[in-house]
Amino acid sequence: MMTTNKLGLYLHVPFCARKCRYCDFLSFGCSDSKVLSEYSQALIREIRIRSKDWCFRDVDTVYIGGGTPPLMSAWDMGKIMDALRENFNIVKDAEITIEGNPATLSDEKMERYLRKGINRLSLGVQSFENDVLQYLGRIHNKNDAFTSFQRAKKAGFSNINMDIMFAIPGQSMKMWKDTVRQCIFLKPAHISLYSLQIEEGTEFYELYKDGKMEAVPEIQDREMYHQALAMMKEAGYKHYEISNAALPGFESRHNLKYWSYAEYLGLGLGASSFVGGSRFKNTSRMHEYLTAIREHVPPVDQESIENYSQREEMGIFVFTGLRKAEGFSLDHFHHVFRKDFFDVYDEDILKKYKGLLICADGRLYLSEHGMDVSNRIMAEFV
C-alpha cells in the first residue's frame, strides 16, 4: 500500500469561548489562561515526542483546528510554531492554517501568526444574519465577521477561508442568498459551505428529540446548496469538493490530503492520524492525555488503533476520493493497491448510477447531482 510522500500535520486545540448549540466536535468552553497555557506546553512536548518517529518526513501542510485556537495567547501559539519548525522538516512553501472565530482574532494575534509563518486563516463566519448567529449559539455578530476579515487582509493574510452554513431552521432562502452574496462580496480565497446536521450529543439534538425543533426538509437543503454553488461559480469560484469552493490556486492543500489518501499526523487531544500504514487516535480524555505527555509517551488511545484489510482501505480511498469534484484517478488507485479498480468493483455500478457516477478520462467522479446522493453511492464501495 503506497501513499504520497509529504506529510500533513493537524494540531487540535479543543477549547472555545462557548460551545455552539450544533457542535459535536471534541471541544469545550474554557477561558482559564492557566489551563490554555498548560495545554500549549503539553502540545509542544507532544511535538517533540512525535518528531522522533517522523522528523525524516517533509511536512507541506499544517492545520491548527479546534475548538478556537486563537483563545490561546499569541505568545503560546508562537512557541507552538517554533516547536514545529525545530522538530519537523516544514518545507519552505508549506500551507499553514489556523481556524478562528471572528470575535477572538486581535490585530496582535494575526500579526504574530504571520510572523511565525501561519499563512492561511479559516474564519468560522457561518452567517451574516445576527438572528441566525444567535440561534446557532455563536459568540460573534455580523459586524465582527466583516471587521475581522478586513483586519486580516490589512495584517497581510491573502489566503482566507470563510465557513458558512445553510439549512438552519428559520433560515429563509433570501437570508441564505444574502449570506452567500456578502461572503462573495468580501472575496475570500476559499469558501466552505456546510449543511446543518443535527448530531447526537448537541443541544440541537435534545431539542429535536423533544419535538422542539424541526430539521429543514431535504428538498430545501438541496435548493440552498445548488443556489450557493451557482452564485459562487458566477463569481469565479471553482467547486472542487462537495463542501468547498475556491478561487483558482487556493484549494485547501491540507484538506485535499484527507480526500486524496495522503498521510497526516494528528497532535493534541483526540486528534486522528493516518501514517505509516496505520490509523489511530489520541485519547479524548484530557487527564489521560496530560499524563501520557508527562511520561514522555505518545498519548494514543490503544483501542483506536485500526488495521483495516486492503478491501476496507480501498473503500476509504473511494469514499474520500469521490468527495472531490474531479473524483480520483484509476491509475492512482492501481498505484496504491496494485490492483485495477474494475477487477475489485463491479462495472455495472456505472449503469446503476448512470448520470450520477461517471467514469471518463481515467477518472471516477460524481456529477453535481450525484453529489446530492453521494452517501448512497459511496456506501456501495465501503
C-alpha positions as CSV (number, residue, x, y, z in Angstrom):
1,M,0.0,0.0,0.0
2,M,1.5,3.3,-1.0
3,T,0.6,7.0,-0.3
4,T,2.1,10.3,-1.3
5,N,5.3,11.2,0.3
6,K,4.8,14.6,2.1
7,L,3.1,14.6,5.5
8,G,0.4,16.8,6.8
9,L,0.2,17.8,10.5
10,Y,-3.1,18.5,12.3
11,L,-3.0,20.2,15.8
12,H,-6.1,20.1,17.9
13,V,-7.0,22.9,20.3
14,P,-10.2,21.8,22.0
15,F,-11.1,25.0,23.8
16,C,-13.8,27.5,22.8
17,A,-15.3,30.6,24.5
18,R,-18.7,28.8,24.4
19,K,-19.9,25.6,22.9
20,C,-22.1,26.2,19.9
21,R,-25.6,24.6,20.0
22,Y,-25.0,22.4,16.9
23,C,-21.4,21.4,17.6
24,D,-20.4,17.7,18.2
25,F,-16.7,18.2,17.8
26,L,-14.3,17.4,20.7
27,S,-14.4,20.8,22.3
28,F,-15.5,22.5,25.5
29,G,-15.8,26.0,26.8
30,C,-12.7,27.4,28.7
31,S,-11.4,30.9,29.4
32,D,-8.8,30.0,32.0
33,S,-5.5,31.2,30.7
34,K,-3.6,28.8,33.1
35,V,-5.4,25.8,31.5
36,L,-4.8,27.1,28.0
37,S,-1.1,27.6,28.7
38,E,-0.7,24.2,30.3
39,Y,-2.3,22.6,27.2
40,S,0.0,24.5,24.9
41,Q,3.0,23.3,26.8
42,A,1.7,19.7,26.6
43,L,1.2,20.1,22.8
44,I,4.8,21.3,22.5
45,R,6.0,18.3,24.4
46,E,3.9,16.0,22.1
47,I,5.5,17.7,19.1
48,R,8.9,16.7,20.4
49,I,7.8,13.1,21.3
50,R,6.2,12.5,17.8
51,S,9.1,14.1,15.9
52,K,11.4,11.2,16.9
53,D,9.5,8.9,14.6
54,W,8.6,11.3,11.8
55,C,11.2,14.1,11.6
56,F,12.6,12.5,8.4
57,R,9.4,13.3,6.5
58,D,8.9,16.6,4.7
59,V,5.8,18.4,6.0
60,D,4.0,20.6,3.5
61,T,0.7,21.3,5.3
62,V,-0.1,22.2,8.9
63,Y,-3.7,22.8,10.2
64,I,-4.4,24.2,13.6
65,G,-8.0,23.5,14.4
66,G,-10.4,23.3,17.2
67,G,-12.3,24.5,19.2
68,T,-11.0,28.0,18.8
69,P,-7.1,28.1,18.6
70,P,-6.9,31.9,19.0
71,L,-8.1,31.6,22.6
72,M,-4.5,30.7,23.3
73,S,-2.2,33.7,23.8
74,A,-0.2,35.0,20.8
75,W,2.9,34.0,22.8
76,D,1.8,30.4,23.3
77,M,0.9,30.0,19.7
78,G,4.2,31.4,18.7
79,K,6.0,28.9,20.8
80,I,4.0,26.1,19.3
81,M,5.0,27.2,15.8
82,D,8.7,27.5,16.9
83,A,8.5,23.9,18.3
84,L,7.0,22.6,15.0
85,R,9.9,24.1,13.0
86,E,12.5,22.9,15.4
87,N,11.3,19.3,15.4
88,F,9.7,18.7,12.0
89,N,11.0,19.5,8.5
90,I,8.4,22.1,7.5
91,V,9.1,22.8,3.8
92,K,9.5,26.4,2.6
93,D,6.2,26.8,0.8
94,A,4.1,24.9,3.4
95,E,0.4,25.8,3.8
96,I,-0.1,26.6,7.5
97,T,-3.7,27.2,8.5
98,I,-5.3,28.4,11.8
99,E,-9.0,28.4,12.5
100,G,-10.6,31.3,14.3
101,N,-13.8,32.8,15.4
102,P,-14.3,36.4,14.2
103,A,-14.7,37.6,17.9
104,T,-11.4,36.1,19.0
105,L,-8.9,37.5,16.5
106,S,-7.0,40.6,17.6
107,D,-4.6,42.5,15.4
108,E,-1.7,41.4,17.7
109,K,-2.5,37.7,17.2
110,M,-2.9,37.9,13.5
111,E,0.4,39.8,13.1
112,R,2.2,37.3,15.3
113,Y,0.7,34.4,13.3
114,L,2.0,35.8,10.1
115,R,5.5,36.4,11.7
116,K,5.6,32.8,12.8
117,G,4.7,31.5,9.3
118,I,1.0,30.9,9.6
119,N,-0.2,31.9,6.1
120,R,-3.8,30.8,5.9
121,L,-6.7,31.8,8.1
122,S,-10.1,30.0,8.3
123,L,-12.9,32.1,9.7
124,G,-16.0,30.5,11.2
125,V,-18.5,33.1,10.0
126,Q,-21.5,30.7,9.5
127,S,-23.9,33.6,8.7
128,F,-24.2,37.3,8.1
129,E,-27.6,37.3,9.9
130,N,-27.4,38.3,13.5
131,D,-30.6,36.3,14.4
132,V,-29.2,33.2,12.8
133,L,-25.8,33.6,14.6
134,Q,-27.6,34.0,17.9
135,Y,-29.8,30.9,17.2
136,L,-26.6,28.9,16.5
137,G,-25.0,30.0,19.7
138,R,-22.2,31.8,18.1
139,I,-20.3,34.5,20.1
140,H,-19.8,36.9,17.2
141,N,-22.1,39.1,15.2
142,K,-22.3,40.2,11.6
143,N,-20.1,43.2,12.2
144,D,-17.4,41.1,13.8
145,A,-17.3,38.9,10.7
146,F,-16.8,41.9,8.4
147,T,-14.2,43.7,10.5
148,S,-12.2,40.5,11.3
149,F,-11.9,39.8,7.6
150,Q,-10.9,43.3,6.8
151,R,-8.3,43.4,9.6
152,A,-6.9,40.0,8.5
153,K,-6.4,41.4,5.0
154,K,-4.8,44.5,6.4
155,A,-2.5,42.4,8.5
156,G,-1.3,40.6,5.4
157,F,-3.4,37.4,5.1
158,S,-4.1,36.8,1.4
159,N,-5.4,33.2,1.8
160,I,-8.6,33.4,3.9
161,N,-11.3,30.8,4.1
162,M,-14.9,31.6,5.3
163,D,-17.2,28.9,6.7
164,I,-20.9,29.5,6.0
165,M,-23.8,27.3,7.0
166,F,-27.2,26.6,5.5
167,A,-30.4,24.5,6.1
168,I,-30.7,26.1,9.5
169,P,-34.3,26.1,11.0
170,G,-35.8,29.6,10.4
171,Q,-33.3,30.5,7.7
172,S,-35.1,31.5,4.5
173,M,-33.7,31.2,1.0
174,K,-33.4,35.0,1.0
175,M,-31.4,35.0,4.2
176,W,-29.1,32.3,2.8
177,K,-28.6,34.1,-0.5
178,D,-27.8,37.3,1.4
179,T,-25.1,35.5,3.4
180,V,-23.6,34.0,0.2
181,R,-23.8,37.4,-1.6
182,Q,-22.0,39.1,1.3
183,C,-19.4,36.4,1.5
184,I,-18.7,36.7,-2.2
185,F,-18.5,40.5,-1.9
186,L,-15.6,40.2,0.5
187,K,-13.9,37.8,-2.0
188,P,-12.2,35.3,0.4
189,A,-9.8,33.0,-1.4
190,H,-11.8,30.0,-0.2
191,I,-15.4,29.3,0.9
192,S,-16.6,26.2,2.8
193,L,-20.4,25.7,2.9
194,Y,-22.0,23.2,5.3
195,S,-25.5,22.0,5.8
196,L,-26.6,22.0,9.4
197,Q,-26.5,18.4,10.7
198,I,-28.4,17.6,13.9
199,E,-25.8,15.4,15.8
200,E,-26.3,13.4,18.9
201,G,-24.8,14.9,22.0
202,T,-25.6,18.5,21.0
203,E,-28.1,21.0,22.3
204,F,-29.9,20.9,19.0
205,Y,-30.2,17.2,19.1
206,E,-32.0,17.4,22.5
207,L,-34.4,20.0,21.1
208,Y,-35.0,17.8,18.0
209,K,-35.6,14.7,20.1
210,D,-38.1,16.5,22.3
211,G,-40.0,17.8,19.3
212,K,-39.0,21.4,19.9
213,M,-37.0,21.7,16.7
214,E,-37.7,20.5,13.1
215,A,-35.0,19.7,10.6
216,V,-35.1,21.6,7.3
217,P,-36.6,19.4,4.5
218,E,-34.1,17.7,2.2
219,I,-35.5,19.4,-0.9
220,Q,-34.9,22.9,0.7
221,D,-31.5,21.9,1.8
222,R,-30.5,20.9,-1.8
223,E,-32.1,24.0,-3.3
224,M,-29.9,26.2,-0.9
225,Y,-26.8,24.1,-1.8
226,H,-27.2,24.5,-5.6
227,Q,-28.2,28.1,-5.3
228,A,-24.9,28.9,-3.5
229,L,-22.8,26.9,-5.9
230,A,-24.3,28.8,-8.9
231,M,-23.6,32.2,-7.2
232,M,-20.0,31.1,-6.4
233,K,-19.4,29.8,-9.9
234,E,-20.6,33.1,-11.4
235,A,-18.2,35.0,-9.0
236,G,-15.2,32.9,-10.2
237,Y,-15.1,30.2,-7.6
238,K,-14.3,26.6,-8.5
239,H,-16.4,24.0,-6.7
240,Y,-13.7,21.4,-6.1
241,E,-15.1,19.3,-3.3
242,I,-18.6,18.6,-2.0
243,S,-18.5,21.3,0.6
244,N,-15.7,23.6,-0.7
245,A,-15.1,26.2,-3.4
246,A,-12.0,28.3,-4.1
247,L,-10.6,30.9,-6.3
248,P,-8.1,29.3,-8.8
249,G,-5.0,28.1,-6.9
250,F,-6.4,28.5,-3.4
251,E,-7.8,25.0,-2.8
252,S,-7.1,23.8,0.7
253,R,-3.9,21.7,0.3
254,H,-4.3,20.2,3.8
255,N,-7.9,19.1,3.4
256,L,-7.0,17.6,0.0
257,K,-4.8,15.2,1.8
258,Y,-7.8,13.7,3.6
259,W,-9.6,13.3,0.2
260,S,-6.6,12.0,-1.7
261,Y,-5.4,9.2,0.5
262,A,-2.4,11.1,1.7
263,E,-0.8,10.7,5.2
264,Y,-1.4,13.0,8.1
265,L,-0.3,13.0,11.8
266,G,-2.7,14.3,14.4
267,L,-1.3,16.1,17.5
268,G,-3.4,17.1,20.6
269,L,-6.4,15.8,22.4
270,G,-8.4,13.3,20.3
271,A,-6.5,14.0,17.1
272,S,-6.7,11.4,14.4
273,S,-3.7,10.1,12.3
274,F,-3.2,8.0,9.1
275,V,0.5,7.5,8.9
276,G,2.9,4.6,8.4
277,G,0.0,2.5,7.1
278,S,-1.9,2.7,10.4
279,R,-4.9,4.6,11.6
280,F,-5.2,5.7,15.2
281,K,-6.4,8.5,17.5
282,N,-5.1,10.2,20.6
283,T,-7.0,9.8,23.8
284,S,-10.0,12.1,24.1
285,R,-9.7,12.3,27.9
286,M,-7.7,15.3,29.0
287,H,-6.3,13.7,32.2
288,E,-5.0,10.7,30.1
289,Y,-3.5,13.0,27.5
290,L,-1.6,15.1,30.0
291,T,-0.4,12.1,32.0
292,A,0.9,10.4,28.8
293,I,2.8,13.6,27.9
294,R,4.3,13.9,31.3
295,E,5.5,10.3,31.0
296,H,7.0,11.1,27.6
297,V,4.9,8.6,25.7
298,P,2.6,9.1,22.7
299,P,-0.9,9.8,24.0
300,V,-2.6,7.2,21.7
301,D,-5.9,5.6,22.6
302,Q,-4.9,2.0,22.2
303,E,-8.5,0.9,21.4
304,S,-8.5,3.3,18.4
305,I,-5.7,1.6,16.5
306,E,-7.2,0.3,13.3
307,N,-5.6,-2.2,11.0
308,Y,-8.0,-2.4,8.1
309,S,-8.0,-5.0,5.5
310,Q,-6.9,-4.0,2.0
311,R,-10.5,-4.1,0.8
312,E,-11.5,-1.8,3.7
313,E,-8.8,0.6,2.8
314,M,-9.9,0.6,-0.8
315,G,-13.4,1.6,0.4
316,I,-11.9,4.5,2.3
317,F,-9.9,5.5,-0.8
318,V,-13.1,5.6,-2.9
319,F,-15.3,7.2,-0.3
320,T,-13.0,10.1,0.3
321,G,-11.9,10.4,-3.3
322,L,-15.4,10.8,-4.6
323,R,-15.8,13.9,-2.4
324,K,-13.7,15.8,-4.8
325,A,-15.4,17.2,-7.9
326,E,-12.7,15.6,-10.1
327,G,-13.0,12.4,-8.2
328,F,-9.9,10.2,-8.3
329,S,-7.6,8.7,-10.9
330,L,-7.9,5.0,-11.6
331,D,-4.2,5.0,-12.1
332,H,-3.7,6.3,-8.5
333,F,-6.0,3.5,-7.2
334,H,-3.7,1.0,-9.0
335,H,-0.6,2.7,-7.8
336,V,-1.7,2.5,-4.2
337,F,-3.3,-1.0,-4.2
338,R,-1.6,-2.7,-7.1
339,K,-4.9,-3.8,-8.5
340,D,-7.2,-2.5,-11.3
341,F,-10.3,-0.8,-10.0
342,F,-12.8,-2.8,-12.0
343,D,-11.1,-6.0,-11.0
344,V,-12.2,-5.2,-7.5
345,Y,-15.6,-3.4,-8.1
346,D,-18.4,-4.4,-10.5
347,E,-18.5,-2.2,-13.6
348,D,-22.3,-2.5,-13.5
349,I,-22.4,0.1,-10.7
350,L,-21.9,2.7,-13.5
351,K,-25.2,1.6,-15.1
352,K,-27.0,1.6,-11.7
353,Y,-26.0,5.3,-11.1
354,K,-25.9,6.4,-14.7
355,G,-25.5,10.2,-14.9
356,L,-24.6,10.4,-11.2
357,L,-21.4,8.3,-11.1
358,I,-19.2,9.0,-14.1
359,C,-16.1,7.2,-15.4
360,A,-14.2,9.3,-18.1
361,D,-10.6,10.1,-19.0
362,G,-9.3,7.6,-16.5
363,R,-11.2,9.2,-13.5
364,L,-14.2,8.2,-11.5
365,Y,-16.3,11.1,-10.2
366,L,-19.8,12.2,-9.2
367,S,-21.8,14.6,-11.2
368,E,-23.2,17.7,-9.4
369,H,-26.5,15.9,-8.9
370,G,-24.6,12.7,-7.9
371,M,-23.2,14.7,-5.0
372,D,-26.8,15.1,-3.8
373,V,-27.0,11.3,-3.2
374,S,-23.2,10.9,-2.5
375,N,-23.7,9.0,0.7
376,R,-25.8,6.4,-1.0
377,I,-23.3,5.9,-3.9
378,M,-20.3,5.9,-1.6
379,A,-21.8,3.3,0.6
380,E,-21.6,0.9,-2.4
381,F,-17.8,0.8,-2.0
382,V,-17.5,0.6,1.8
